[in-house]
Amino acid sequence: MHGLVKELGTYRTPRAPFAHLAETVVELIAPGRVTILASYHPSRQNTNTGVLTEPMLDAVFARAHALLAD
């Protein structure tokens, strides 16, 4: 994604370091302002070790829903 932003747009907020539920806002030529949400991969290793829990993944979708409602 970073390569696409560098080619087609600009960061509107500081580029967030990768972390679960991190957000970065970018301005693209089209469709315009986009918020990128990060999430840990729901792999068996991440879910079995508790790195990613069901509530954590639910929070990503809840945040995405809230952003779409704005």
PQR file of N, CA, C, O and H, with PARSE charges and radii, in Angstrom:
ATOM      1  N   MET A   1       0.818  -1.185   0.000 -0.4000 1.5000
ATOM      2  CA  MET A   1       0.000   0.000   0.000 -0.0000 2.0000
ATOM      3  C   MET A   1       0.865   1.252   0.000  0.5500 1.7000
ATOM      4  O   MET A   1       0.516   2.247  -0.635 -0.5500 1.4000
ATOM      5  N   HIS A   2       1.993   1.211   0.709 -0.4000 1.5000
ATOM      6  CA  HIS A   2       2.859   2.383   0.783 -0.0000 2.0000
ATOM      7  C   HIS A   2       3.308   2.822  -0.613  0.5500 1.7000
ATOM      8  O   HIS A   2       3.343   4.018  -0.903 -0.5500 1.4000
ATOM      9  H   HIS A   2       2.276   0.402   1.225  0.4000 1.0000
ATOM     10  N   GLY A   3       3.648   1.871  -1.470 -0.4000 1.5000
ATOM     11  CA  GLY A   3       4.060   2.211  -2.831 -0.0000 2.0000
ATOM     12  C   GLY A   3       2.948   2.887  -3.606  0.5500 1.7000
ATOM     13  O   GLY A   3       3.204   3.831  -4.353 -0.5500 1.4000
ATOM     14  H   GLY A   3       3.619   0.900  -1.235  0.4000 1.0000
ATOM     15  N   LEU A   4       1.724   2.427  -3.444 -0.4000 1.5000
ATOM     16  CA  LEU A   4       0.579   3.035  -4.119 -0.0000 2.0000
ATOM     17  C   LEU A   4       0.364   4.463  -3.644  0.5500 1.7000
ATOM     18  O   LEU A   4       0.111   5.357  -4.452 -0.5500 1.4000
ATOM     19  H   LEU A   4       1.516   1.660  -2.837  0.4000 1.0000
ATOM     20  N   VAL A   5       0.463   4.680  -2.345 -0.4000 1.5000
ATOM     21  CA  VAL A   5       0.281   6.036  -1.809 -0.0000 2.0000
ATOM     22  C   VAL A   5       1.374   6.955  -2.340  0.5500 1.7000
ATOM     23  O   VAL A   5       1.094   8.089  -2.728 -0.5500 1.4000
ATOM     24  H   VAL A   5       0.669   3.954  -1.689  0.4000 1.0000
ATOM     25  N   LYS A   6       2.608   6.481  -2.362 -0.4000 1.5000
ATOM     26  CA  LYS A   6       3.702   7.310  -2.873 -0.0000 2.0000
ATOM     27  C   LYS A   6       3.480   7.677  -4.337  0.5500 1.7000
ATOM     28  O   LYS A   6       3.831   8.777  -4.763 -0.5500 1.4000
ATOM     29  H   LYS A   6       2.836   5.560  -2.047  0.4000 1.0000
ATOM     30  N   GLU A   7       2.896   6.757  -5.106 -0.4000 1.5000
ATOM     31  CA  GLU A   7       2.690   6.992  -6.535 -0.0000 2.0000
ATOM     32  C   GLU A   7       1.450   7.825  -6.825  0.5500 1.7000
ATOM     33  O   GLU A   7       1.465   8.666  -7.724 -0.5500 1.4000
ATOM     34  H   GLU A   7       2.611   5.864  -4.759  0.4000 1.0000
ATOM     35  N   LEU A   8       0.379   7.601  -6.074 -0.4000 1.5000
ATOM     36  CA  LEU A   8      -0.912   8.205  -6.420 -0.0000 2.0000
ATOM     37  C   LEU A   8      -1.458   9.198  -5.401  0.5500 1.7000
ATOM     38  O   LEU A   8      -2.552   9.729  -5.591 -0.5500 1.4000
ATOM     39  H   LEU A   8       0.367   6.918  -5.344  0.4000 1.0000
ATOM     40  N   GLY A   9      -0.728   9.457  -4.333 -0.4000 1.5000
ATOM     41  CA  GLY A   9      -1.315  10.340  -3.334 -0.0000 2.0000
ATOM     42  C   GLY A   9      -0.310  10.805  -2.309  0.5500 1.7000
ATOM     43  O   GLY A   9       0.902  10.736  -2.514 -0.5500 1.4000
ATOM     44  H   GLY A   9       0.161   9.026  -4.179  0.4000 1.0000
ATOM     45  N   THR A  10      -0.849  11.284  -1.191 -0.4000 1.5000
ATOM     46  CA  THR A  10      -0.025  11.779  -0.095 -0.0000 2.0000
ATOM     47  C   THR A  10      -0.634  11.334   1.227  0.5500 1.7000
ATOM     48  O   THR A  10      -1.838  11.099   1.328 -0.5500 1.4000
ATOM     49  H   THR A  10      -1.833  11.340  -1.025  0.4000 1.0000
ATOM     50  N   TYR A  11       0.220  11.223   2.232 -0.4000 1.5000
ATOM     51  CA  TYR A  11      -0.256  10.915   3.577 -0.0000 2.0000
ATOM     52  C   TYR A  11      -0.831  12.177   4.193  0.5500 1.7000
ATOM     53  O   TYR A  11      -0.199  13.232   4.140 -0.5500 1.4000
ATOM     54  H   TYR A  11       1.199  11.414   2.149  0.4000 1.0000
ATOM     55  N   ARG A  12      -2.015  12.090   4.775 -0.4000 1.5000
ATOM     56  CA  ARG A  12      -2.639  13.231   5.441 -0.0000 2.0000
ATOM     57  C   ARG A  12      -2.317  13.206   6.938  0.5500 1.7000
ATOM     58  O   ARG A  12      -2.416  14.236   7.605 -0.5500 1.4000
ATOM     59  H   ARG A  12      -2.529  11.233   4.818  0.4000 1.0000
ATOM     60  N   THR A  13      -1.942  12.063   7.463 -0.4000 1.5000
ATOM     61  CA  THR A  13      -1.495  11.927   8.844 -0.0000 2.0000
ATOM     62  C   THR A  13      -0.134  11.235   8.784  0.5500 1.7000
ATOM     63  O   THR A  13       0.204  10.642   7.760 -0.5500 1.4000
ATOM     64  H   THR A  13      -1.862  11.226   6.921  0.4000 1.0000
ATOM     65  N   PRO A  14       0.649  11.300   9.856 -0.5600 1.5000
ATOM     66  CA  PRO A  14       1.929  10.588   9.825  0.2800 2.0000
ATOM     67  C   PRO A  14       1.703   9.111   9.529  0.5500 1.7000
ATOM     68  O   PRO A  14       0.741   8.511  10.008 -0.5500 1.4000
ATOM     69  N   ARG A  15       2.585   8.542   8.749 -0.4000 1.5000
ATOM     70  CA  ARG A  15       2.474   7.120   8.426 -0.0000 2.0000
ATOM     71  C   ARG A  15       2.603   6.331   9.722  0.5500 1.7000
ATOM     72  O   ARG A  15       3.631   6.389  10.398 -0.5500 1.4000
ATOM     73  H   ARG A  15       3.367   9.029   8.360  0.4000 1.0000
ATOM     74  N   ALA A  16       1.566   5.605  10.056 -0.4000 1.5000
ATOM     75  CA  ALA A  16       1.535   4.880  11.325 -0.0000 2.0000
ATOM     76  C   ALA A  16       2.452   3.667  11.267  0.5500 1.7000
ATOM     77  O   ALA A  16       2.505   2.975  10.250 -0.5500 1.4000
ATOM     78  H   ALA A  16       0.731   5.558   9.507  0.4000 1.0000
ATOM     79  N   PRO A  17       3.170   3.406  12.350 -0.5600 1.5000
ATOM     80  CA  PRO A  17       3.909   2.149  12.403  0.2800 2.0000
ATOM     81  C   PRO A  17       2.890   1.014  12.444  0.5500 1.7000
ATOM     82  O   PRO A  17       1.762   1.203  12.899 -0.5500 1.4000
ATOM     83  N   PHE A  18       3.284  -0.149  11.973 -0.4000 1.5000
ATOM     84  CA  PHE A  18       2.314  -1.234  11.970 -0.0000 2.0000
ATOM     85  C   PHE A  18       1.970  -1.627  13.392  0.5500 1.7000
ATOM     86  O   PHE A  18       2.852  -1.916  14.200 -0.5500 1.4000
ATOM     87  H   PHE A  18       4.200  -0.302  11.603  0.4000 1.0000
ATOM     88  N   ALA A  19       0.702  -1.635  13.684 -0.4000 1.5000
ATOM     89  CA  ALA A  19       0.170  -2.082  14.970 -0.0000 2.0000
ATOM     90  C   ALA A  19      -1.292  -2.432  14.736  0.5500 1.7000
ATOM     91  O   ALA A  19      -1.932  -1.902  13.828 -0.5500 1.4000
ATOM     92  H   ALA A  19      -0.015  -1.400  13.028  0.4000 1.0000
ATOM     93  N   HIS A  20      -1.801  -3.312  15.547 -0.4000 1.5000
ATOM     94  CA  HIS A  20      -3.204  -3.683  15.409 -0.0000 2.0000
ATOM     95  C   HIS A  20      -4.081  -2.462  15.659  0.5500 1.7000
ATOM     96  O   HIS A  20      -3.898  -1.746  16.644 -0.5500 1.4000
ATOM     97  H   HIS A  20      -1.281  -3.743  16.285  0.4000 1.0000
ATOM     98  N   LEU A  21      -5.016  -2.235  14.778 -0.4000 1.5000
ATOM     99  CA  LEU A  21      -5.993  -1.143  14.822 -0.0000 2.0000
ATOM    100  C   LEU A  21      -5.370   0.234  14.591  0.5500 1.7000
ATOM    101  O   LEU A  21      -5.980   1.256  14.904 -0.5500 1.4000
ATOM    102  H   LEU A  21      -5.165  -2.817  13.978  0.4000 1.0000
ATOM    103  N   ALA A  22      -4.159   0.257  14.045 -0.4000 1.5000
ATOM    104  CA  ALA A  22      -3.534   1.537  13.691 -0.0000 2.0000
ATOM    105  C   ALA A  22      -4.277   2.122  12.495  0.5500 1.7000
ATOM    106  O   ALA A  22      -4.817   1.386  11.669 -0.5500 1.4000
ATOM    107  H   ALA A  22      -3.663  -0.573  13.790  0.4000 1.0000
ATOM    108  N   GLU A  23      -4.301   3.445  12.410 -0.4000 1.5000
ATOM    109  CA  GLU A  23      -4.979   4.128  11.305 -0.0000 2.0000
ATOM    110  C   GLU A  23      -4.029   5.118  10.647  0.5500 1.7000
ATOM    111  O   GLU A  23      -3.257   5.805  11.315 -0.5500 1.4000
ATOM    112  H   GLU A  23      -3.863   4.042  13.081  0.4000 1.0000
ATOM    113  N   THR A  24      -4.104   5.173   9.339 -0.4000 1.5000
ATOM    114  CA  THR A  24      -3.377   6.169   8.561 -0.0000 2.0000
ATOM    115  C   THR A  24      -4.349   6.735   7.538  0.5500 1.7000
ATOM    116  O   THR A  24      -5.047   5.982   6.859 -0.5500 1.4000
ATOM    117  H   THR A  24      -4.732   4.615   8.796  0.4000 1.0000
ATOM    118  N   VAL A  25      -4.397   8.047   7.425 -0.4000 1.5000
ATOM    119  CA  VAL A  25      -5.270   8.689   6.447 -0.0000 2.0000
ATOM    120  C   VAL A  25      -4.412   9.125   5.262  0.5500 1.7000
ATOM    121  O   VAL A  25      -3.369   9.758   5.431 -0.5500 1.4000
ATOM    122  H   VAL A  25      -3.829   8.659   7.977  0.4000 1.0000
ATOM    123  N   VAL A  26      -4.871   8.775   4.064 -0.4000 1.5000
ATOM    124  CA  VAL A  26      -4.152   9.156   2.853 -0.0000 2.0000
ATOM    125  C   VAL A  26      -5.104   9.893   1.919  0.5500 1.7000
ATOM    126  O   VAL A  26      -6.321   9.713   1.981 -0.5500 1.4000
ATOM    127  H   VAL A  26      -5.717   8.261   3.927  0.4000 1.0000
ATOM    128  N   GLU A  27      -4.538  10.716   1.063 -0.4000 1.5000
ATOM    129  CA  GLU A  27      -5.309  11.436   0.050 -0.0000 2.0000
ATOM    130  C   GLU A  27      -4.870  10.884  -1.295  0.5500 1.7000
ATOM    131  O   GLU A  27      -3.724  11.070  -1.703 -0.5500 1.4000
ATOM    132  H   GLU A  27      -3.550  10.862   1.013  0.4000 1.0000
ATOM    133  N   LEU A  28      -5.785  10.203  -1.991 -0.4000 1.5000
ATOM    134  CA  LEU A  28      -5.503   9.640  -3.301 -0.0000 2.0000
ATOM    135  C   LEU A  28      -6.168  10.488  -4.367  0.5500 1.7000
ATOM    136  O   LEU A  28      -7.115  11.227  -4.094 -0.5500 1.4000
ATOM    137  H   LEU A  28      -6.716  10.053  -1.660  0.4000 1.0000
ATOM    138  N   ILE A  29      -5.662  10.372  -5.583 -0.4000 1.5000
ATOM    139  CA  ILE A  29      -6.258  11.109  -6.701 -0.0000 2.0000
ATOM    140  C   ILE A  29      -7.736  10.752  -6.805  0.5500 1.7000
ATOM    141  O   ILE A  29      -8.584  11.638  -6.913 -0.5500 1.4000
ATOM    142  H   ILE A  29      -4.893   9.771  -5.805  0.4000 1.0000
ATOM    143  N   ALA A  30      -8.042   9.483  -6.773 -0.4000 1.5000
ATOM    144  CA  ALA A  30      -9.421   9.008  -6.737 -0.0000 2.0000
ATOM    145  C   ALA A  30      -9.409   7.770  -5.866  0.5500 1.7000
ATOM    146  O   ALA A  30      -8.560   6.911  -6.108 -0.5500 1.4000
ATOM    147  H   ALA A  30      -7.354   8.763  -6.685  0.4000 1.0000
ATOM    148  N   PRO A  31     -10.227   7.603  -4.923 -0.5600 1.5000
ATOM    149  CA  PRO A  31     -11.468   8.293  -4.647  0.2800 2.0000
ATOM    150  C   PRO A  31     -11.330   9.482  -3.706  0.5500 1.7000
ATOM    151  O   PRO A  31     -12.346  10.053  -3.308 -0.5500 1.4000
ATOM    152  N   GLY A  32     -10.143   9.869  -3.341 -0.4000 1.5000
ATOM    153  CA  GLY A  32      -9.972  10.981  -2.417 -0.0000 2.0000
ATOM    154  C   GLY A  32      -9.398  10.503  -1.103  0.5500 1.7000
ATOM    155  O   GLY A  32      -8.475   9.689  -1.076 -0.5500 1.4000
ATOM    156  H   GLY A  32      -9.318   9.405  -3.663  0.4000 1.0000
ATOM    157  N   ARG A  33      -9.950  11.012  -0.010 -0.4000 1.5000
ATOM    158  CA  ARG A  33      -9.447  10.667   1.322 -0.0000 2.0000
ATOM    159  C   ARG A  33      -9.847   9.237   1.684  0.5500 1.7000
ATOM    160  O   ARG A  33     -11.009   8.849   1.566 -0.5500 1.4000
ATOM    161  H   ARG A  33     -10.700  11.673  -0.032  0.4000 1.0000
ATOM    162  N   VAL A  34      -8.852   8.466   2.129 -0.4000 1.5000
ATOM    163  CA  VAL A  34      -9.059   7.069   2.493 -0.0000 2.0000
ATOM    164  C   VAL A  34      -8.365   6.822   3.834  0.5500 1.7000
ATOM    165  O   VAL A  34      -7.246   7.289   4.051 -0.5500 1.4000
ATOM    166  H   VAL A  34      -7.908   8.782   2.225  0.4000 1.0000
ATOM    167  N   THR A  35      -9.019   6.099   4.718 -0.4000 1.5000
ATOM    168  CA  THR A  35      -8.396   5.695   5.975 -0.0000 2.0000
ATOM    169  C   THR A  35      -8.021   4.228   5.866  0.5500 1.7000
ATOM    170  O   THR A  35      -8.854   3.384   5.539 -0.5500 1.4000
ATOM    171  H   THR A  35      -9.927   5.720   4.541  0.4000 1.0000
ATOM    172  N   ILE A  36      -6.757   3.935   6.145 -0.4000 1.5000
ATOM    173  CA  ILE A  36      -6.263   2.562   6.112 -0.0000 2.0000
ATOM    174  C   ILE A  36      -6.215   2.051   7.542  0.5500 1.7000
ATOM    175  O   ILE A  36      -5.598   2.668   8.411 -0.5500 1.4000
ATOM    176  H   ILE A  36      -6.080   4.622   6.410  0.4000 1.0000
ATOM    177  N   LEU A  37      -6.868   0.922   7.783 -0.4000 1.5000
ATOM    178  CA  LEU A  37      -6.862   0.288   9.101 -0.0000 2.0000
ATOM    179  C   LEU A  37      -5.950  -0.932   9.049  0.5500 1.7000
ATOM    180  O   LEU A  37      -5.960  -1.685   8.076 -0.5500 1.4000
ATOM    181  H   LEU A  37      -7.369   0.421   7.077  0.4000 1.0000
ATOM    182  N   ALA A  38      -5.175  -1.116  10.088 -0.4000 1.5000
ATOM    183  CA  ALA A  38      -4.290  -2.276  10.163 -0.0000 2.0000
ATOM    184  C   ALA A  38      -4.856  -3.294  11.149  0.5500 1.7000
ATOM    185  O   ALA A  38      -5.500  -2.939  12.136 -0.5500 1.4000
ATOM    186  H   ALA A  38      -5.167  -0.504  10.879  0.4000 1.0000
ATOM    187  N   SER A  39      -4.603  -4.551  10.860 -0.4000 1.5000
ATOM    188  CA  SER A  39      -5.007  -5.621  11.757 -0.0000 2.0000
ATOM    189  C   SER A  39      -3.984  -6.744  11.671  0.5500 1.7000
ATOM    190  O   SER A  39      -3.404  -6.998  10.615 -0.5500 1.4000
ATOM    191  H   SER A  39      -4.080  -4.840  10.058  0.4000 1.0000
ATOM    192  N   TYR A  40      -3.776  -7.402  12.788 -0.4000 1.5000
ATOM    193  CA  TYR A  40      -2.952  -8.596  12.744 -0.0000 2.0000
ATOM    194  C   TYR A  40      -3.651  -9.633  11.879  0.5500 1.7000
ATOM    195  O   TYR A  40      -4.880  -9.668  11.823 -0.5500 1.4000
ATOM    196  H   TYR A  40      -4.246  -7.196  13.645  0.4000 1.0000
ATOM    197  N   HIS A  41      -2.886 -10.469  11.213 -0.4000 1.5000
ATOM    198  CA  HIS A  41      -3.441 -11.508  10.356 -0.0000 2.0000
ATOM    199  C   HIS A  41      -4.143 -12.558  11.220  0.5500 1.7000
ATOM    200  O   HIS A  41      -3.593 -12.985  12.236 -0.5500 1.4000
ATOM    201  H   HIS A  41      -1.887 -10.440  11.259  0.4000 1.0000
ATOM    202  N   PRO A  42      -5.350 -12.980  10.829 -0.5600 1.5000
ATOM    203  CA  PRO A  42      -6.065 -13.970  11.635  0.2800 2.0000
ATOM    204  C   PRO A  42      -5.573 -15.400  11.386  0.5500 1.7000
ATOM    205  O   PRO A  42      -6.364 -16.304  11.118 -0.5500 1.4000
ATOM    206  N   SER A  43      -4.274 -15.581  11.479 -0.4000 1.5000
ATOM    207  CA  SER A  43      -3.691 -16.915  11.269 -0.0000 2.0000
ATOM    208  C   SER A  43      -3.932 -17.790  12.491  0.5500 1.7000
ATOM    209  O   SER A  43      -4.262 -17.298  13.570 -0.5500 1.4000
ATOM    210  H   SER A  43      -3.631 -14.847  11.698  0.4000 1.0000
ATOM    211  N   ARG A  44      -3.766 -19.068  12.309 -0.4000 1.5000
ATOM    212  CA  ARG A  44      -3.919 -20.003  13.423 -0.0000 2.0000
ATOM    213  C   ARG A  44      -2.921 -19.674  14.534  0.5500 1.7000
ATOM    214  O   ARG A  44      -3.259 -19.739  15.716 -0.5500 1.4000
ATOM    215  H   ARG A  44      -3.498 -19.468  11.432  0.4000 1.0000
ATOM    216  N   GLN A  45      -1.701 -19.323  14.155 -0.4000 1.5000
ATOM    217  CA  GLN A  45      -0.685 -18.991  15.164 -0.0000 2.0000
ATOM    218  C   GLN A  45      -1.114 -17.763  15.974  0.5500 1.7000
ATOM    219  O   GLN A  45      -1.026 -17.774  17.202 -0.5500 1.4000
ATOM    220  H   GLN A  45      -1.426 -19.269  13.195  0.4000 1.0000
ATOM    221  N   ASN A  46      -1.574 -16.710  15.299 -0.4000 1.5000
ATOM    222  CA  ASN A  46      -1.968 -15.492  16.021 -0.0000 2.0000
ATOM    223  C   ASN A  46      -3.204 -15.706  16.881  0.5500 1.7000
ATOM    224  O   ASN A  46      -3.299 -15.134  17.967 -0.5500 1.4000
ATOM    225  H   ASN A  46      -1.645 -16.702  14.301  0.4000 1.0000
ATOM    226  N   THR A  47      -4.151 -16.514  16.422 -0.4000 1.5000
ATOM    227  CA  THR A  47      -5.361 -16.725  17.221 -0.0000 2.0000
ATOM    228  C   THR A  47      -5.117 -17.721  18.353  0.5500 1.7000
ATOM    229  O   THR A  47      -5.653 -17.543  19.447 -0.5500 1.4000
ATOM    230  H   THR A  47      -4.073 -16.979  15.540  0.4000 1.0000
ATOM    231  N   ASN A  48      -4.326 -18.758  18.119 -0.4000 1.5000
ATOM    232  CA  ASN A  48      -4.059 -19.739  19.178 -0.0000 2.0000
ATOM    233  C   ASN A  48      -3.183 -19.174  20.288  0.5500 1.7000
ATOM    234  O   ASN A  48      -3.297 -19.598  21.438 -0.5500 1.4000
ATOM    235  H   ASN A  48      -3.890 -18.902  17.230  0.4000 1.0000
ATOM    236  N   THR A  49      -2.320 -18.232  19.964 -0.4000 1.5000
ATOM    237  CA  THR A  49      -1.420 -17.663  20.976 -0.0000 2.0000
ATOM    238  C   THR A  49      -1.996 -16.413  21.633  0.5500 1.7000
ATOM    239  O   THR A  49      -1.393 -15.869  22.558 -0.5500 1.4000
ATOM    240  H   THR A  49      -2.228 -17.887  19.030  0.4000 1.0000
ATOM    241  N   GLY A  50      -3.146 -15.957  21.170 -0.4000 1.5000
ATOM    242  CA  GLY A  50      -3.777 -14.788  21.768 -0.0000 2.0000
ATOM    243  C   GLY A  50      -3.244 -13.462  21.264  0.5500 1.7000
ATOM    244  O   GLY A  50      -3.601 -12.407  21.790 -0.5500 1.4000
ATOM    245  H   GLY A  50      -3.636 -16.399  20.419  0.4000 1.0000
ATOM    246  N   VAL A  51      -2.382 -13.504  20.238 -0.4000 1.5000
ATOM    247  CA  VAL A  51      -1.903 -12.256  19.636 -0.0000 2.0000
ATOM    248  C   VAL A  51      -3.084 -11.506  19.033  0.5500 1.7000
ATOM    249  O   VAL A  51      -3.156 -10.279  19.102 -0.5500 1.4000
ATOM    250  H   VAL A  51      -2.092 -14.361  19.810  0.4000 1.0000
ATOM    251  N   LEU A  52      -4.006 -12.257  18.443 -0.4000 1.5000
ATOM    252  CA  LEU A  52      -5.234 -11.683  17.899 -0.0000 2.0000
ATOM    253  C   LEU A  52      -6.410 -12.436  18.504  0.5500 1.7000
ATOM    254  O   LEU A  52      -6.536 -13.651  18.351 -0.5500 1.4000
ATOM    255  H   LEU A  52      -3.947 -13.254  18.387  0.4000 1.0000
ATOM    256  N   THR A  53      -7.267 -11.693  19.192 -0.4000 1.5000
ATOM    257  CA  THR A  53      -8.453 -12.303  19.797 -0.0000 2.0000
ATOM    258  C   THR A  53      -9.696 -11.897  19.009  0.5500 1.7000
ATOM    259  O   THR A  53      -9.659 -10.965  18.206 -0.5500 1.4000
ATOM    260  H   THR A  53      -7.165 -10.706  19.316  0.4000 1.0000
ATOM    261  N   GLU A  54     -10.773 -12.592  19.245 -0.4000 1.5000
ATOM    262  CA  GLU A  54     -12.024 -12.259  18.562 -0.0000 2.0000
ATOM    263  C   GLU A  54     -12.468 -10.827  18.850  0.5500 1.7000
ATOM    264  O   GLU A  54     -12.875 -10.131  17.920 -0.5500 1.4000
ATOM    265  H   GLU A  54     -10.804 -13.349  19.898  0.4000 1.0000
ATOM    266  N   PRO A  55     -12.407 -10.354  20.104 -0.5600 1.5000
ATOM    267  CA  PRO A  55     -12.776  -8.952  20.356  0.2800 2.0000
ATOM    268  C   PRO A  55     -11.869  -7.956  19.608  0.5500 1.7000
ATOM    269  O   PRO A  55     -12.333  -6.900  19.178 -0.5500 1.4000
ATOM    270  N   MET A  56     -10.586  -8.291  19.456 -0.4000 1.5000
ATOM    271  CA  MET A  56      -9.678  -7.398  18.725 -0.0000 2.0000
ATOM    272  C   MET A  56     -10.092  -7.299  17.257  0.5500 1.7000
ATOM    273  O   MET A  56     -10.097  -6.211  16.681 -0.5500 1.4000
ATOM    274  H   MET A  56     -10.209  -9.149  19.805  0.4000 1.0000
ATOM    275  N   LEU A  57     -10.438  -8.434  16.655 -0.4000 1.5000
ATOM    276  CA  LEU A  57     -10.857  -8.419  15.254 -0.0000 2.0000
ATOM    277  C   LEU A  57     -12.218  -7.737  15.112  0.5500 1.7000
ATOM    278  O   LEU A  57     -12.453  -7.008  14.147 -0.5500 1.4000
ATOM    279  H   LEU A  57     -10.434  -9.318  17.123  0.4000 1.0000
ATOM    280  N   ASP A  58     -13.106  -7.972  16.067 -0.4000 1.5000
ATOM    281  CA  ASP A  58     -14.404  -7.281  16.052 -0.0000 2.0000
ATOM    282  C   ASP A  58     -14.210  -5.767  16.103  0.5500 1.7000
ATOM    283  O   ASP A  58     -14.954  -5.025  15.462 -0.5500 1.4000
ATOM    284  H   ASP A  58     -12.916  -8.564  16.850  0.4000 1.0000
ATOM    285  N   ALA A  59     -13.216  -5.308  16.860 -0.4000 1.5000
ATOM    286  CA  ALA A  59     -12.955  -3.872  16.977 -0.0000 2.0000
ATOM    287  C   ALA A  59     -12.553  -3.261  15.639  0.5500 1.7000
ATOM    288  O   ALA A  59     -12.894  -2.113  15.353 -0.5500 1.4000
ATOM    289  H   ALA A  59     -12.612  -5.911  17.380  0.4000 1.0000
ATOM    290  N   VAL A  60     -11.832  -4.019  14.821 -0.4000 1.5000
ATOM    291  CA  VAL A  60     -11.444  -3.521  13.494 -0.0000 2.0000
ATOM    292  C   VAL A  60     -12.690  -3.291  12.646  0.5500 1.7000
ATOM    293  O   VAL A  60     -12.826  -2.251  12.002 -0.5500 1.4000
ATOM    294  H   VAL A  60     -11.555  -4.951  15.053  0.4000 1.0000
ATOM    295  N   PHE A  61     -13.593  -4.261  12.647 -0.4000 1.5000
ATOM    296  CA  PHE A  61     -14.807  -4.122  11.847 -0.0000 2.0000
ATOM    297  C   PHE A  61     -15.726  -3.040  12.402  0.5500 1.7000
ATOM    298  O   PHE A  61     -16.396  -2.345  11.638 -0.5500 1.4000
ATOM    299  H   PHE A  61     -13.482  -5.106  13.171  0.4000 1.0000
ATOM    300  N   ALA A  62     -15.763  -2.892  13.716 -0.4000 1.5000
ATOM    301  CA  ALA A  62     -16.571  -1.820  14.316 -0.0000 2.0000
ATOM    302  C   ALA A  62     -16.018  -0.457  13.918  0.5500 1.7000
ATOM    303  O   ALA A  62     -16.781   0.463  13.621 -0.5500 1.4000
ATOM    304  H   ALA A  62     -15.219  -3.457  14.337  0.4000 1.0000
ATOM    305  N   ARG A  63     -14.690  -0.325  13.911 -0.4000 1.5000
ATOM    306  CA  ARG A  63     -14.081   0.953  13.520 -0.0000 2.0000
ATOM    307  C   ARG A  63     -14.334   1.226  12.048  0.5500 1.7000
ATOM    308  O   ARG A  63     -14.644   2.358  11.677 -0.5500 1.4000
ATOM    309  H   ARG A  63     -14.070  -1.072  14.152  0.4000 1.0000
ATOM    310  N   ALA A  64     -14.206   0.208  11.201 -0.4000 1.5000
ATOM    311  CA  ALA A  64     -14.473   0.385   9.771 -0.0000 2.0000
ATOM    312  C   ALA A  64     -15.928   0.818   9.555  0.5500 1.7000
ATOM    313  O   ALA A  64     -16.205   1.693   8.735 -0.5500 1.4000
ATOM    314  H   ALA A  64     -13.954  -0.711  11.503  0.4000 1.0000
ATOM    315  N   HIS A  65     -16.833   0.214  10.281 -0.4000 1.5000
ATOM    316  CA  HIS A  65     -18.255   0.579  10.174 -0.0000 2.0000
ATOM    317  C   HIS A  65     -18.455   2.029  10.589  0.5500 1.7000
ATOM    318  O   HIS A  65     -19.194   2.766   9.936 -0.5500 1.4000
ATOM    319  H   HIS A  65     -16.608  -0.497  10.948  0.4000 1.0000
ATOM    320  N   ALA A  66     -17.798   2.444  11.675 -0.4000 1.5000
ATOM    321  CA  ALA A  66     -17.915   3.832  12.144 -0.0000 2.0000
ATOM    322  C   ALA A  66     -17.364   4.805  11.114  0.5500 1.7000
ATOM    323  O   ALA A  66     -17.944   5.868  10.894 -0.5500 1.4000
ATOM    324  H   ALA A  66     -17.198   1.845  12.205  0.4000 1.0000
ATOM    325  N   LEU A  67     -16.252   4.452  10.482 -0.4000 1.5000
ATOM    326  CA  LEU A  67     -15.678   5.330   9.461 -0.0000 2.0000
ATOM    327  C   LEU A  67     -16.605   5.465   8.249  0.5500 1.7000
ATOM    328  O   LEU A  67     -16.729   6.542   7.665 -0.5500 1.4000
ATOM    329  H   LEU A  67     -15.781   3.588  10.661  0.4000 1.0000
ATOM    330  N   LEU A  68     -17.245   4.372   7.886 -0.4000 1.5000
ATOM    331  CA  LEU A  68     -18.179   4.411   6.746 -0.0000 2.0000
ATOM    332  C   LEU A  68     -19.421   5.236   7.074  0.5500 1.7000
ATOM    333  O   LEU A  68     -20.033   5.820   6.179 -0.5500 1.4000
ATOM    334  H   LEU A  68     -17.145   3.497   8.360  0.4000 1.0000
ATOM    335  N   ALA A  69     -19.793   5.285   8.345 -0.4000 1.5000
ATOM    336  CA  ALA A  69     -20.973   6.050   8.745 -0.0000 2.0000
ATOM    337  C   ALA A  69     -20.712   7.552   8.750  0.5500 1.7000
ATOM    338  O   ALA A  69     -21.654   8.341   8.678 -0.5500 1.4000
ATOM    339  H   ALA A  69     -19.296   4.811   9.072  0.4000 1.0000
ATOM    340  N   ASP A  70     -19.449   7.958   8.835 -0.4000 1.5000
ATOM    341  CA  ASP A  70     -19.115   9.394   8.856 -0.0000 2.0000
ATOM    342  C   ASP A  70     -19.345  10.059   7.523  0.5500 1.7000
ATOM    343  O   ASP A  70     -19.112  11.260   7.384 -0.5500 1.4000
ATOM    344  H   ASP A  70     -18.683   7.317   8.894  0.4000 1.0000
TER
END
